[in-house]
Amino acid sequence: MMQSDPQRNFPVNRGQSWHGGIHLTGCGSDPVRCIADGNVISLRQPEAEKRNVPPLNYNGVTDSGYVLLKHETETGSGDDGKIVYYSLYMHLSSIDANVQSGKTLYRKSPVGTAGMVDGQHGLHFQIFCDDENIRKITGRTTPETDLTQDGRTDVVYGDIHFYLPAGTSVYEAMPEDNSLVNNSPVKKTSEPLFVTMCFDKGSCTMVTRQLSTTLAGVYSEVGEPSVNEDGEDYEYNLYAFTLKLYPDSPSAGYEMLRFGRVINTEYETLVPADAPLWRTVNTPEGKGIVNLGARDIRVYSDGDFPHWTGWQLVDDDTDTNSQCNSPTVQCAGNRDVSLMVCHFPLEWDSTTVDSRFEWLKSPNDVLAKPMSECDWSLLTEHGRALCMAENPLPAGRVWHFDPVQFITHFRKCGWLGENDLIRLIRRNESSDFQPNLTREQAISWLNEEGQTSSGEVIRPANIKIALSQIMNKYRIVTPLRIAHFIGQMARETGRLKSFVENGNSGYFKKYDPGTFQGIKLGNTQSGDGARFKGRGAVHLTGRENYRKYSEFRFGKGSAYFTIAPNNILPVTDSYYSCDTGGYFWVSKQKNVMSNGRLIASGKLSVNFWADQGSTKSAAEEVTRRINPGRDGFDDVRWPSFQHAWFVLNDDLSSTSDYRPIEMR
């Protein structure tokens, strides 16, 4: 993000007035680009001849062009995951020709060119939402997080956080076999602690915080952050750890390791129900072992905007003027005000200009003497000239975010809504599957069940929610990982058309028995090939892979997933169908010898190679773990990855063939 003017920062400016955004300086002539897909709901074309004279020229040449975007997106399943927020680009000297009222702009699309503010080159940029959406976005309307109950399960992303009340048991050693009983020496914590679990590129970092005894409202770190304290390449090896620690319910156990609890409770059952999550954490007395799955420990994610990480909702300025009279902001001390989400009047509403600036005519702490009626009129005329020409928003107070913090925070959220998925699916590739895929087909395939003429289900309904649930579960949430996964899925499913492997009977006979293209499928009888043919978001193929997935779902000795009526066929249910793909993805770890033992190497996992970058060689390594035969790499997997990667990354340059097609 470009440098911002410290005199016009968030949430107050130099005059101690509320300031809903930041002023970016040094913008130059490069286009201002929109931060996310959104609809243009209000705009004003700049008028160059008016920028040099009052009322716009109040403290210097000022441009009045602006664009207001309404963003409707998703951060999770359920109603709370469907959010609306707004971004405003003010003081534009020109507006791009494609920006028209009612039109959709896509992320990275040009909005216009930054102009002048009080004689200086710059741009005012802000992000805000209404009362209904502050609850959906942060999960609350209170200043701080509710510590009496766990955080949300339908909106979970970013880091995982644990609240340890005073009196939490801290042991000296891990118990044998992940037992709930720990017989090592134990101590009790004397004060509440907050533990953050952060996964990043294979590592797991644990950070403990406690409320400072000297700095009001500040949560300071306890000791040094611990990295991979409980296992090498901890994140890359989550699958291997799961099989070891939760043999009776590996799939639910994976969620324990990943989220600190089971969140997809409709499908996942932990066995036993009180299975522990033993982790090494810092305490004021030193490192110790804590069962983070204990019933009295609360669990949250970044989706709950935890107050111990700095987030706070500020709604203690009850008047309707523009002066900041918030005790929280005025007495912030060492707290980071950029993490405060502040409720105050929208400064671009022409109907409230007089009431917002009325305080300047009375004695106040900002001006040496009250403003004269003449000076006040000049100021308010300037304010009205900059207000939105057409204000589609209700009058009153709205919730303001620091734009830098808002964008930084939501980069942690890898949840994909319907429109996100449509944008990621390359629709103009040459392949064996629907080369002229349309937006309407993509919507249908994301939402509707697909069947053959004989009635065989080849695609479950409601893929869009299940796909994000599964990518979130298996930490396919960074732009690189998502793009690699979408590239593989494009070939495996024909870009969502069919979650069942195509091929005639002669093709499937190649699977019977034993191996196909050197792959040990584990088929043992005639017909196994078709019976256990590829199914799922990333095809699960062969009797042995079906057996391993069945045991991952329900523990050792469980029944296979087959086409038999009494078993669940993954492709008939969107969650199972997508989960097979996520499972197959994380289970693809090469085995290596270590101290005479055969172990799964995290650095040979799919996520490891997906983290290596956007090069063709990295994509080939991912493909070799999904499909050793390298099937469809050059004509489908690689170009589909390139397309998805361009949509998700920040790079503006790309071969035109891979630029996103507008949604018609």
Secondary structure, DSSP 8 states (H G I E B T S, - for coil): ---B-TTB-SSBBTTSBB--EEEEE--TTSEEE-SS-EEEEEEE---GGGTTSTTT-SSS----EEEEEEEEEESSSSGGGEEEEEEEEEEEEEE-TT--TT-EE-TT-EEEEEEEETTEEEEEEEEEE-HHHHHHHHS-SSSS--TTS---SSS--S-EEEEE-TT-EEESS--GGG-S---S-EEE-SS-EEEEEEEETTEEEEEEEEE-SSSTT-EEE-SS-EESTTSTTTTTTHHHHHHHH-TT-HHHHHHHHHHSS---TTT---SSTT---EEEEEETTEEEEEETTSTTSEEEEGGG--GGGT-EEE----SSSSB---HHHHT-TTS-GGGEEEEEE-TT-GGGHHHHHGGGGS--SSSSS---HHHHHHHHHHHHHHS-SS--S-SSEEEEE-HHHHHHHHTT-----HHHHHHHS--S--SSS-TT--HHHHHHHHHS-EE-TT--EEE-S-HHHHHHHHHHHTT--SHHHHHHHHHHHHHHHTTTT-SB----HHHHGGGSSEEETTEEEEE-STTHHHHT--BTTTTB-SHHHHHHHHHHHH-TT-----SSTTS--GGGSHHHHHHHHHHHHHH-EEEEEETTEEEEEEEEEHHHHHTT-SSHHHHHHHHHHH-TT-TTIIIIIHHHHHHHHHHHSS-----GGGS-----
